[in-house]
Amino acid sequence: MDHHDKYVTPLGSRYSSEEMSNNFSDIAKFSQWRKLWLLLARAQQQLGLDITNEQLQEMEKNLTNIDFELARKEENKYRHDVMAHVHTFAACCPSAAGIIHLGATSCYVTDNADLIIIRNAFNIILPKLARCIDRLAKFANEYKNLPILGFTHLQPAQLTTLGKRATLWIFDLLMDLRNLTRARNDLRFRGVKGTTGTQASFLALFNNNHEKVKKLDKLVTKMAGFDSAYIVTGQTYSRKVDVDILNALGSLGASLHKIATDIRLLASMKQLEEPFEKSQIGSSAMPYKRNPMRCERTCGLARHLMTLVSNAQHTAAVQWFERTLDDSANRRITLAEAFLTADGVLRTMQNISEGLVVYPKVIHKQIMQELPFMASENIIMAMVKAGANRQECHEKLRVLSHEAGRVVKMEGGNNDLVERVKLCEYFAPIHSSLNDILDPVLFIGRAPEQVDEFLNTEVYPKIKSYESDLAETSILTI
């Protein structure tokens, strides 16, 4: 079908994977509804209701045989999406028509299907997050010894290494891996609860047999692939569950935004670049531009992901008593968009982290613009060891530093403090060792060792369970 004459969300058409788009598709959702109706009927049969094998077989054969045009007409008629699909399912299962949705409320299919789709969505994005961590871990290990300017307040600070900086990104992503895993593992089935969560309709169906109603709930829960169901619900499962889900996804968005921003800043300094393809155009007006388009996309999508958290919070806050329907329209948009956006951001970040280009000579040049000032204390210590007076040396170096600073700030020149020290007879005792004193490696502390310890102790063990998923690469077509 040609969709060029109507709006189609870019989350599906441009950014997310086909797998995630399929997970939130109409066919996935409504076939899941039908499967849930089948599971309910199957469990009811096992517990003694008059449901035949032929009825179950008819339902099973038509799980994906959905007449969407008929469903549309039925919903226009009844103004009720679930009943529209009950009638549409019944139309292709005439012998089972009388037992479809027996004893259930709409949220039996809507909420339970949502929980299944959400669980599937977590299972799609978690390996992608693990791959991002894996790629950045390789990057951190490769560049753990490469000195680079540290920045605090976006002002030059003590040196670190490029690999150590990458571990800060990974640290945040490990928190996201934990949060998303926990949100997925905390999911339970809504189960078979009835209109206000009391199971009254099923109690009536089974002639006040409480044990059969409890067994029905457990049977359907197990058939749906869940270990347990929420013991108490209103008409819906608590919308606080959605808050937990969106909090984890929104937090992931914050992490990825920070990483992409750091890369954009480093690219502006020409220290590194994201992948840039041979025929890629950076600007329609300026042919020389190599804009960090992927990182900018990451930031744009991540911001959208972060804003969606408030939707879940507001929805949970206004669920009066057992339920209000103002959650429905909002959740149709928010849940799908959150996972589609997270999927798109992770695909983009994986692509970036698989092709980062580093420029060590530029990094070294920029270090040497700042290091002479940072090394002042080291120069003083070396002079004191050579027999100089500490205060006298400090004053000499202060004067030379201010002169060099004036050249940098007032004349736009390079930092020439080292040359001034070399020309100053007072510092003759250390002239021969000055290059050694200014070796950037002396200023990175334990950064390389910290990278090794972090990767071996925290990173590799936490992504080991995704080992079979790590080889897949991320290719962006847009």
Disulfide bonds with the S-S distance in Angstrom:
none
